[in-house]
C-alpha cells in the first residue's frame, strides 16, 4: 500500500441496520469492480440484535429487540445507541489473510482503548477484552476478496439489552463498555476520530477522504 491511496471516511450517524447494510453492499460491490478505494463506515444503530452464522436459536430465545439474521461470522450480538459500529470495506489483499485481518482489527481497537488508559488485549476468542470483560465484538464476511461487516465497540452503550441474549454464546455479564470501565461517559466523537486515525496509520498512512453515506 502507498500513502497516496485514499481511505474513504463515511459517517452514517445513527441509522437503522437495514440502511447501513444496504450502504455496505453497494460500496462493497463498487470496491470489487475497482470503482472506489477502500472505505471505513462508522455509525450507531437503532436497537437491534444481529445473528451471525454461529448463532444458536437458544442464544436469542429471550431477545428483547428486533432480530436480523446476517451473513457474517460469529454469534449473536446487540447493537444500539452509544456503540460505535465499524464496517471496513477493504480489498483483503491489502491487509493479508482472514486471520491476519482479524488481528488487524483487534490491534487498531486495542490502540484506541489504550489511548483512553484502558488496558485492552486479545482474549481467548476473537474480540477485545479488558480485565476479563469483552468490550469489542468482531464478525466479518469476505466476498470475492472484499470485506464486509466488522466490529462494534461499546462506548456509552446501555448494557441491559445484552442480558436478553447470550452474546457470542457468552454469559451476558461478561460484556462491558468504556463508560462502565472508566466510571464516566466518554466523548463519542473522539473515539470515532481515533478509530479513523488508527485505520489510516495501519494502512500505511492512508489519506482519509470524507465521503457522503
Buried (B, 14 or more C-beta within 10 A) or exposed (E): BEEEBBBBBBBBEEBBBEBBBEBBEEBBBBBBEEEBBBBBBBBBBBBBBBBBEBBEEEBBEEBBBEBBEBEBBBBBBBBBBBBBBBBBBBBBEBBEEEEEBBBBBBBBBBBBBEBBEBEBEBBEBBBBBBEEBBBBBBBBBBEEEBBBBBBBBBBBBBBEBBBBBBBBBBEBEBBBBBBBBEEEEBEBEEBBEBBBBBBBEBBEEBEBEEBEB
